[in-house]
Amino acid sequence: MTAVARGSPTERYRRERPPVSRECGDELTRITDDIDDPIVKLRYLQNALNEDGDKSALVQLVPIPPARRAWYRLKGLRALDAVADANEEIAERTLAARQTARRVVVGASAAAMLFVPVLVAIVAWQVNRWRSEPEQVASVGSSTEANATAIESTTAPLVVPPTTTATLTSPASAEEAPVNQPPVAEPLAAEDIGIVPSMLWVADRGPGWELYSNGLRIETSYTVKGTPRDYRVQTRDGKLLPTKFDRPIGILFHTSESDLWPLEPGYEKELRKGSAALLRFVKREQAYNYMIDRFGRVYRIVDDDSRANHAGHGVWARGDEVYLDLNSAFLGVSFESRWEGGRTLPITRAQLIAGRNLTHYLRQRFAIAPEMCVTHGLASVSPKRGLIGYHLDWARGFPFQAFGLPDLYSQPLPSVALFGFNYDSEFLRTMGERWPGLIAAEKQLADEARQRAISLDELRHERQTQYRRWRAALPTPAGPEPTLETPASQTADKRG
């Protein structure tokens, strides 16, 4: 994973040099179109960007766009003096273009001098009119106040209740944040726990897409068929139930951990190419059942009846049931994003809305219980090292309540409570703190060790031996099972 401190090349460049305006960049680009020699072109751009750098703010104060562009062009043409001596043709074109730019600047300045007095006169006339008609001002004010009151009373606040481990950011610290931050989702109203729309149906469909009654649109042009689901469930006392299941029982939420371009104007082409490359990779590796891109488009990658290679080795439990083959038992839903510690919500509002609609659809179609909608970071383990948190995406910060789901960060972690998995210093460095469910699971384990008069290490060893025995009893999946045994902190995600 790329370190945040290093940043992308775009971010490093912006820290080293203040960015030029789009108008200035366009004018410099037009000038360099006539320079064929790349060395001469580079030397010219360096001179143009370094010459009169403090005056750029003055140019931006000019209120007339044609005048600003002509001024930028005039400044850029001056910088051609450094390279014009080497090329007579460039020198001739420079002289003609400079004369034209001067004429535009002078004409626009004259127009501005005529326009400003007229504007001042209009403003003065309007102010005198307002003073002579106080009743109208009061009427407008009371009407505005009434409208504001009506809007305030009918609009529910869009707030995502924070999880118990979320860290609130003060206004002062928010102002000091870097400019190029990953996009953070706007808040979305929380839904009642466990509530799913009573009925969802296909409202329309066409080649490569499906539209559902809750507004969910699923793009199906990337869909492939994988290995059929085939798994069995164990009970807490170690019994392997005889029934084989071929339908998903839960949803596992991921982040793609792929490289991201700034979500802002000017990067449309890069954003499209990045998402397309990620979709091709996910399709080739059959990595997830669903992918939600940064604009909220939902793609079905591996069809619902097939297992995707999204969970690796994971553990989850509900009541007396224990699930160890999460690839088969759970649908993998990934957001195109980077988790980055979960201190802020790392997805856009469009992704949040699309993810909630997709969750409603999947829960209704497969009768998925709310406590079976879990995050990858809560379920992922490394069996050989006996540690939790092999993958940490959504180990903190998933908006469960906004999705109408219970807060699973407060539920005792099954991998710790049932199988004695531990964590290392690298895990604590990344997380900074333990979430309530992890603390509760450790307390359960410690209480049992004390009741049985054995050490905590002995109990952990016994439970992890039991985990390996239970996993060996499971049927071998038809498809290849991933072997993920390198610590997450030392593994570069191949999806990025």
Salt bridges, closest charged atoms under 4 A:
GLU23 OE1 - ARG68 NE 2.90
GLU23 OE2 - ARG69 NH1 3.91
GLU27 OE1 - ARG30 NH1 3.25
GLU27 OE1 - ARG73 NH1 3.69
ASP34 OD2 - ARG93 NE 3.83
ASP81 OD1 - ARG98 NH2 3.00
GLU89 OE2 - ARG93 NH1 2.65
GLU191 OE2 - ARG356 NE 3.49
GLU191 OE1 - HIS360 NE2 2.94
GLU210 OE2 - ARG205 NH2 3.84
GLU210 OE1 - ARG300 NH2 3.31
GLU219 OE2 - ARG217 NE 2.57
ASP259 OD1 - ARG338 NH1 3.79
GLU264 OE2 - ARG14 NH2 3.28
GLU285 OE2 - ARG284 NE 3.71
ASP293 OD2 - ARG297 NE 2.63
ASP303 OD2 - LYS225 NZ 3.23
ASP304 OD2 - ARG365 NH1 2.46
GLU321 OE1 - ARG318 NH2 3.28
ASP325 OD2 - ARG307 NH1 3.31
GLU340 OE2 - ARG338 NE 3.24
ASP393 OD2 - HIS254 ND1 3.68
ASP393 OD1 - HIS376 ND1 2.97
ASP424 OD2 - ARG385 NH2 3.69
GLU426 OE1 - ARG429 NH2 2.62
GLU433 OE2 - ARG343 NH1 3.52
GLU433 OE2 - ARG396 NH1 3.74
GLU442 OE1 - ARG434 NH1 2.44
ASP447 OD2 - LYS443 NZ 3.05
ASP447 OD1 - ARG450 NH2 2.38
GLU448 OE2 - ARG452 NH1 3.42
GLU448 OE2 - ARG463 NH2 2.46
GLU462 OE1 - ARG452 NH2 2.88
GLU481 OE1 - ARG307 NH2 3.00
GLU481 OE2 - ARG471 NH2 2.98
ASP493 OD2 - ARG495 NH2 2.84
